[in-house]
Amino acid sequence: MRYDPAAPPLAVGQRARRGRLSWAVGTSTLILLVGALAWLYRAELTCLTAKPPPSELTAPPVPDPVTYAVLVDEIDYHRTKLANKYHAAETDVERKVVLQSAKNLLELTMPQMMSCWLGTPWDFNGTASSPGAGKVACGYFVSTVMRDAGFDVHRIRLAQQPSQNILRTFLPRNQLKITVAVNYNNYMQSMRKRPHGIYIIGLDRHVGFIVHNAAGLRFIHSGGATHRVVNESESDAQSIRHSRYRVIGNLTANAELLRKWLLQEPFPTQS
């Protein structure tokens, strides 16, 4: 309002009321302005504060054939050295020490080899012979890792066998544990009590590896809901959970298997 010198002077109360009214109007205008700015920039504020979805936090695994080839050469190099030590051993105690070293080597290197396959697509008819080189079925994943870890096997024939025959190729029948219709939680609780090692597990229509070590249990296999080679925790291992039939054997706990692996003796496919 403009100042009019001809107008009569305002009383004190009127001046006070008008001052409060001007302050209120100014404050309301400020609040509306801030609200409008916040509304205009709400998208930008959301982008700055929102958490990215889980899919963006962890990139999907990518097959690693280069590291895989290095690991294949490394395990063969160390197997040859251990085989020479085994031949040179003069007592059962010395041979037992070499076999323990072989066990340690397999339990260290085989999970690394399996990890190089992560992300490789699954297909029922997949026959890929190295990580990422096409699609791979569950049996071919197991037989290829076993071959490349230094086991003398017929990769194709082994891959096409039922899971129990795959296990019988490496272990005697009395070292296999077969269960039917056992509650999943009870089954995994019993698994946690078993010795550490590299296991093969066979299911109703599936086969894969279980790596059991100080870090816990991991199910590494080709398939699952994602249709690729995956490394699953107990809670994610739906293939094991929903299978009525389960057969399992600890590869690295068998001294005769370790000896045959060291000396490159063949493992004839059971059928």
HELIX and SHEET records of a PDB file:
HELIX    1   1 VAL A   12  LEU A   40  1                                  29    
HELIX    2   2 ARG A   42  THR A   49  1                                   8    
HELIX    3   3 PRO A   54  LEU A   57  1                                   4    
HELIX    4   4 PRO A   65  ALA A   88  1                                  24    
HELIX    5   5 ASP A   92  SER A  115  1                                  24    
HELIX    6   6 CYS A  138  ASP A  148  1                                  11    
HELIX    7   7 ARG A  155  ALA A  159  1                                   5    
HELIX    8   8 SER A  163  PHE A  170  1                                   8    
HELIX    9   9 ARG A  173  GLN A  175  5                                   3    
HELIX   10  10 TYR A  184  ARG A  192  1                                   9    
HELIX   11  11 GLN A  238  ARG A  241  1                                   4    
HELIX   12  12 LEU A  251  ALA A  253  5                                   3    
HELIX   13  13 ALA A  255  LEU A  262  1                                   8    
SHEET    1   A 6 LYS A 177  VAL A 180  0                                        
SHEET    2   A 6 TYR A 245  ASN A 250 -1                                        
SHEET    3   A 6 GLY A 197  GLY A 202 -1                                        
SHEET    4   A 6 VAL A 207  ASN A 213 -1                                        
SHEET    5   A 6 GLY A 216  GLY A 223 -1                                        
SHEET    6   A 6 ARG A 228  GLU A 232 -1                                        
END                                                                             
